[in-house]
Amino acid sequence: MTGIARLVPLSAATILAAAQRRRQRQRRLASAEKENQVKAILRRVEADVLAFRDAMEDLAPSRCDASTLADCSESNYNDCSSTYPNQRCMAADELMHPACSAGNGSGGGGGGGTSCNALYSPSDTAVRIPASLAAGPNGNPVDPGAIEGVCYSRLAEPYMIDNYERDRRQMYFGSASGSFRIVPARHSEVCGDYDCRRRPWFVAASSGPKDVVLVVDVSGSMDDYNRMDMAREAAITIVDTLTVADRFAIVAFSDEAEQVGGEGRLVRATERNKERAIAMIRELEPDGATNFYAAFDAAFDAIDLTIRTEATSGCNVAVLFLTDGAITVGPKEEEVIDMVNRRVSDIATEHDQKTTIFAFSLGDKADHNVTKRIACSTNGIWTPVDDFDDDLVSAMSSYYRLYALGLGEGGNEDWVAWVEPYRFHTAGIMGTSASAPVYDRSVTPPEFLGVATVDMWMDDLEEILGVDATSSTMLDRFVTLSTARCPAIELTECEIDALRYAGGGEEAMCGDCYPAAAAKGYEGILLDACLQNRELPENYWNNTDVLGKDFSERACCEIGGDIPSSVCPLGEEDGVVLNNVDNGNWILIVQLVLSIVAVIGFTFCLAKRDAIMAKLHRTQPTLNRGNTDAETEPGIEISHATTSQNVASKTDYGMLRQHSIDPPAVEQARAQAVTLSRDTKRGFSIDPPADQTIIDQAEMAHSLSSTISQSMDQVVASVSPTNPDYNQRNASSFSGNVFSGDRNVSAEQEMLNRQPINTR
């Protein structure tokens, strides 16, 4: 029996261990299944964006055909001036545009049963062009590159529309010259402000992961000709275009240099870090002399620390140097150049990372000599920037064009970039974008034409993985996706010199391998060959029916209609509280916070009142019931006038206890106290002002208690389900935002079908 007894607990332990192993195996299998589902979705999106890229590249050789330009005349729809031929008002289950749907009431209806949304067309594409490139009549483009981008991308319109109607996933093409085409077509809220080249999805696809150090001159001379404003704008633009695949730092220098933010090394370009950096850039002010040595030394110290602590992107290193002048303090030109070359060489030798210096001389009167020499000595690029250059992105295009050219060659096929999940402006839903660079591969080197992009929502991944799109777990996933490959950037000296020429003319060239008069062999770098000496159309827009109208007049409509509506968006004059699809939740949160504050305040007042009562009780001498003379306690001297005061005080005390600080009793006590002489008050064992203080505190507590009580009643009424405003707000808060899909398709296809309409 003893042996059997030993086997019983042993068998139980074995069974429990086996059960635990089985549960662990089941969890691993479930986790693996989730990972497979996520990978399938991401692979599908990557395949779609690469197919879009292929379609654009197949059309590239036709972009300069005479027929392409001729057919482009009056055949495009502008995002701010055109009526779309197939437009309709979006249904509530497709998307609720907050600028138009504000004021929609319960069930999506507003005043008088009206329900508002925004016009869009899934069967048309819309074109956006920065105002700086569209200075022609009626907002027509005048820049040859922008014209080429509009007409070239029009060739892909049937492909884009067919794909959107099938998959309901927004797709768009941003050209290297700044024009932008998107499906579905819809109106922009702000006109002429959108430049696709400033967007993270564009720069990520055209440059790959990188370590970026922005070195900004803040010496006193930067105050001239608004150069400090120009430098701030340039720095903010560069920071804003970075993605989670990148690391960055900002160094400001004058007499000395320091890293803005004091991190000591580069940080990941998350939205939070970028916002923090941009806020500090806005605070930079010019003062002091100019010390190039200190500037570059601080920049390379940050890079070195980042690499040694393994916080680097592991890819290419870019140092962007912005200055308007020459060295005025510190080591001179030769020492600076020697130091820069040595530090660049050390990074390549010790860490196998290539560093490129992008130097920009700001202003017509800037000293170009030293800045250019620094760039040329390290095989970098120097570019002069005019004081009044209104297209700073184009002026600084060498930064991303060098990397874009490199991505077109070597082992960089099928490069796809992802960006950090972010909240889509129009729908207020978290999403992300997958992008791929597009080239004309019929020329050498391949010419970078732009970026093809497909959007996807994050709710599918959130549902599968059970984590929020903004969580660090989800962020790490997209960091891994974005840094899975490090593109090899291998350009010849002559290709780089051609790029210098394209950005700054013959003055910017460092060598003599590319005479300005000889363009053969470098068509892929010179972007002006296509439309030179061509007769271009005068008007590219099909119509300008809504030119000059504001967004609500152009885009807001009644659901079920297909034209703008004069009653949309609904406002307070319609008897509806303005609200968008997200605000209802915020209203509930605010009400909850107010309720908590009110309860805490009310509790505090009750405690304060009890303390006041106790203090009043302790200060009242004991009265002899039935006699006008008081029985005094030892140590308390009471004069002949104290009896009436004691009676009044005790009466007041009773009233306060009975009525929770009754205002008439307070006023009575106040009046009686005023009639008493100072000598009489000195008969108490407390200071003369104390009686008045107690009365004032009691009065204040009662007033606050009444106010909070009224507020509590209002809050309770406002959150009550019987309140029509409550129901109305919450109905609009939970308006549908998801496209309905075929319920018979696979789960993966259904997830991919529910895709965003987003203001890029």
Buried (B, 14 or more C-beta within 10 A) or exposed (E): EEEEEEEEEEEEEEEEEEEEEEEEEEEEEEEEEBEEBBEBBBEBBBBBBBBBBBBBBEBBEEBBEEEBBEBBBEBBBBBBBBBBEEBBBBBBEBBBBBBBBBBBBBBBBBBEEBBBBBBBBBBBBBBBBBEBBBEBEBBBBEBBBBBBBBBBBBBBBEBBBEBBEEBBBBBBBBBBBBBBBBBBBBBBBEBBEBBBBBBBBBBBBBBBBBBBBBBBBBBBBBBBBBBBEBBBBBBBBBBBBBBBBBBBBBBBBBBBBBBBBEBEBBBBBBBEBBEBBBEBBEEBEBEBBBBBBBBBBBBBBBBBBBBEEEBBBBBBBBBBBBBBBBBBBBBEBEEBBEBBBEBBEBBEEEBEBBBBBBBBBBBEBBBBEBBBBBBBBBBBBBBBBEBEBEBBBBBBBBBBBBBBBBBBBEEBEEBBBBBBBBBBEBBBBBBBBBBBBBBBBEBBBBBBBBBBBBBBBBBBBBEBBEBEBBEEEBBEBBBEBBBEBBBBBEBEEBBBBBBBBBBBEEEBBBEEBBEEEEBEBBBBBBBEBBBEEEEBBEBBBBBBEBBEBEBBBBBBBBBEBBEBBEBBBBBEEBEBBEBBBBBBEEBBEEBEEBBEEBEEBBEBBEEBBEEBBEBBEEBBBEBEEEEEEBEBEEEEEBBEBBBBBBBBBBBBBEBBBEEBBBBEBBEBBBEBBEEBEEEBBEBBBBEEEBBBEBBEBBBBBBEBBBBBBEBBEEBEEBBEEEEEBBBBBBBBBEBBBBBEBEEEEEEEBBBBBBBBBBBB
